[in-house]
Amino acid sequence: MAGWDQVALAEGDSDRVEAIKIAILDARAAKDFATSDRLRDGLVAAGFEVKISKTGVEVDPSPSADFAALPEV
């Protein structure tokens, strides 16, 4: 994975990813695993590595991550 310092970000890109991370945590807390899985799978399809644990959600972009393809929250 490239990491955040190696990708070109447009205004709002990091905010969108942060909103998805929060939505994943909220869905998991509500035991809405279908939504959590949909958001995680959308991130992966857009070129992000996603790690979900009891302590949170880590998201790292690949060099070819497509911010335009991020899933809708």
Secondary structure, DSSP 8 states (H G I E B T S, - for coil): ---GGGS---TTHHHHHHHHHHHHHHHHHTT-HHHHHHHHHHHHHTTEEEEEETTEEEEEE-TT--GGG----
